Amino acid sequence: MTGYVLESDPRQPGVRGAAPGRARPPAMLNPHARLPATPGAMLRSLGQHAGLIGQMAQREAVGRYKGSILGLAWSFFHPLLMLVVYTVVFSVIFRARWGADPNETRTDFALILFVGMIVHGLFAEVINRAPGLILGNSSYVRRVVFPLEILVPVSLLSALAHTGIGLTVLLAALLLLKGTLMPTVLLLPLVLLPLVLLTLGLGWILASLGVYVRDIGHAVGIVTTVMLFLSPMFYPIEAVPESFRGFIHVNPLTLIMEESRKVLIWGRMPDWAGLALYAVVAAAVASVGFWWFQRTRKGFADVI
């Protein structure tokens, strides 16, 4: 593999001191090797290991429900159940409304809420799991030649697969309730791309920090929950007092939730300028996250 330094086993045939008649053991990855950490190296790694990433993500997505009676059907039932709970609590008990439209129904509120759930779910699933990725795959750190940096993309791709299931449910509901789908739904991948890049970079950073600081895993869960309530998931930004809107706007989920609703529900074009700026920052975070992971991974073997 390009970019990986292999250590020779002193007992290998042809090497002085090798034990005769024994099978040649596999080459081992030097856990302290300094690996390339540039943006180009990041892209090469993702490209070279695309097949492995896809296979591992598929195995992870399917294996999550292995042994259960309903299997992958839980991917549909879980978001639907949470959608029902949130809708009953906020639109029935608290009688919350999204806008001033008198024709707005509870199903309208539910669909708007569902979009926010999908966006937050994608981000939170990857971020919450990131601190334990290396610890949960410690056998890869020393024993075999394995590109540890792909563990975060594998987790992200698995989360995207479940996001796709949620989006399928949402589109089916829109088609059933509205009778049609907005042409702008085709723009959704472009809207989600900046969030995917940001999540990838933060995932690499947290996966590394989780090895050295075990408390990170507990803190991240709290942060993602706070981000849920400080995002326009249950309420529009206009409902927030002016003095507090800054906290909502700095939340990286806010813009993606707003633009996703535009293209999925309201059929409007997204804020291309805002998404472009977000994408630039997210790409920078992804590059920094990869650099941080590659520079700190040489200590994983000493800590685990």
N, C-alpha and C positions, 0 to 999 in steps of 0.2 A: 504493500500500500504506500502510495506516495505520501511523504511527510512523516513516516513513522520510522523510528530507529529501533532495530532489532538487536537483541543480545544473543550471542552464540552460547549454546550450552556446552560446557567443557567436556561433557561425556559423549558428545556427538561423534559418530564414526568419522575418521579423517582428522579429528582434533586430538592433540596430544593428551593422553590420559583418558581417552574414551574407552568405555567398557565394550569389549568385543561381543558380537552376536546380539546386541540389544537394539530394539527399534529406535529410530531417530525421533526424539521428542519434538513437538512443534516449537517454532521460534517464539520467543517471549518478547512482549513489548516492554521496553525500558520505561518504567513509570516516571522516571525523573527526566526523561528526554524533553528538550525544548522544542515545541512544535510551532509551526507557522500560525500566526494569529491575525493576519491581514484580512481585509474584506474579500480580496481575491481568493485567499485560502478558504474562507468561509463558503464562498460560492462553489469552489472546486470540491470541497468536502460534501456539500449537499448534493452536487451533481453526481459525484462518484459513487455515493452510497444511496442514491435515490431508490434503487430496487430494494435494498435492505430496509430502508426506512418504511417503504410501503408494506413489505412483508411483516415487519414487526408491528406496525400500526394496525394492520388487519388482524393479526393475532391478538393484540391487546384489546381491540374493540370487540371482537367476538368472545375472547376469553373472559371478559368482564362479567358476562352472564352465563358462563359455562356451568352446567349442572343445575341451573334453574329451570323450572317448568316452562315459563313464558319466554325465556331467552331474550333475544333482541327486542321483543315487544315491550320490555321495560323501558327502552329508550323512548317509546311513544307515551307510555303511561305516566312516567315521572313528570315530564314537563306539563302534560295535560292536567295531572292532579294538582301541581303547584299553581297552574293557571286558574283552576277552579277555586282554589283556596284564596289566592290573592284577589280574584274578582269578587268573590262573596264578601270578603272582609272590607275591601275598599269601595266597591260600587254599591253593595247592598247594605252593609252595616254602617259604614261611614258616609255613604251616598256621594262618593267622590265622582267628579266629572272631569274630563280632560279639557274641554273648551267650553265656550259659551253657546255652542250650537244647541238649540232646543230639541233638534231631531236626533241628537246623539243617543245611542242605545247602550245597553250594558254590553252587548256583543262588540260594539265599536271600542268601548273602553278595554274589553278583554283582548282584542286584537292588538291594540296599541301597547298594552301591557306585555303581551306575548313577545313582541319584537324586542322590548327591553330585556326580557328574560333570556332570550336567545343570545343577545350580545354579551350580557353579563356572564351567562353560563359558559360561553366559549373562553372568555378571559379568565374567569375564576377557576375553572377546571384545570387549566394548565398551570396557573400561578400557584394554586394551593398544593399541587402535586410536586412542583419543581424542587422544593428543598429536600425532598426525600428520594429523588430519582437516583442519585449516585449511591446513597446508603442502601437503597433497595436493590441495587444491582452491583453490589460490591465485588462479586465474583469476576466481573469484567475488568476491574481496575488493575489486577496484577496477573491473572492466570492466562489470559488469552489476548491475542492481538485484536483489539476491538476499538473502534472510533467512538469514544465516550461522548463526543459532542453531538452525536445523532440522537441521544436519548431524549433531549428536549424536542427536536423536530418530530420524533415518533409520538411523543405525548401530544404535541400540537395537532398532528395529523389525525390522531385518534379522536381528539376533541372536535376537530372539524367534521369528522364523519358523523358524530352525534349531533352536531349543529345542523348538518344537512338533513337529518331525520326531523329535527324540530322545524326547520324551514319547510320541509315537505308537508308537515301537519298544518303549518300556518298558511301555505299557499292553497292547500285543499280547503281550509276554512274560508279563506278569502273568495275562492271560486264558488263555494257553496252559498255563502251569505251575500256576496256582492254580484255574483253572476258572471264576473269577468276578472281578469288580472291586468294590472297596469303594465304597459310595455316597459316601463322603467325598472321592473323587477330584474331585468337582464343586467342592470348596472350594479346590482348588489355586490358581486365579487370585487369590483373596484372600490366600493365603499368599505368593505371589510379588510381589504389588503393592508392598509396602514395599521390597523389593530393587530393583524397577524404578525407583522414585522415587529411591532412593539412588544407583543407577548413573547415572541421568540427571543428577543434580546433580554427581557427581564427574566425569562425562564432560565437562560444560561447563567445569569448573575446569581439568581436564587439557588440554582442547583449546586453551584460552587460554594456559596456561603453556607448552605445547609450542611455541608460536610464539616466545616470548621466551627459553626455556631449552631448548635442544635435547637436553640430557642427560636430560630428564624421560622421554622415550620408553624409554631403556635402563633407567632405574631402575624404571619401572612394571612391566616384565616380571619383574624380580626380586621385587618386592613381591607380585605376584599368585601367583607360584610359592610364596613363603613362606606366603601365606595358604592355599594348597592344603593344605600339610602341617600347618598350625596350625589346621585345621578338622576336625570329626568326619567326614571322608570315608572314611578307611581304618580307623577305630577309633571305638568309642563313647567319649563323654566320661568315663564311669565308669572306663575303663581308664587315664586320665591321672592321675598323682599329684596329690593335692590341691593341693600348692604351685604346680603349673603350670596348673591349670584356669582361672585368671584370664586367661591368654593366649588360651585357646581361646574363652572366653565373650566377650571383647571383639572377636573376629573377627566382622565383620558377616555372614559366610556361615554361622556356626554355627547361629543360631536358625532361619534359613530351611531349612537342610538337615534339621534335626531335625523341624521342623513339616511339611516336605514328606514325609518318611518316614512320619509319623503318618497323614496323610490318604491317601497313595498305597498304602502297604504294610500298615500295621497297622490301618487303619480306625478310628482314634481322632480325636476332635475336637482341633483345634490349641489352642495357648495364646493365646486371644484377647487377654488383657491384655498379654502380651508383644508380640504382633504390633501391637496398637494403639499402644503406646509406640514401637515401632520405626517405625511409619508416621508418627507425629508428627515424630520426629527426621529421618526420611528426607525428609519434605515440607519441613522447614526447610533441609536440605542442598540440595534441588532449587532452592528459592527463592534461597538464597545463591549457588549455582552459576550460576543464570541472571543474577543481579545482577552477579556477578563477570565473567561473559562479556560482558555488554552494556557494562560500564564499561571493560573493557580492550580491546575490539575496535577502538576508534578508533585504536589504535596499530598494528594489524595491517598496514595498507598501508605504513607506514614501515619495518617490519622485513622483510616478505617481499620 
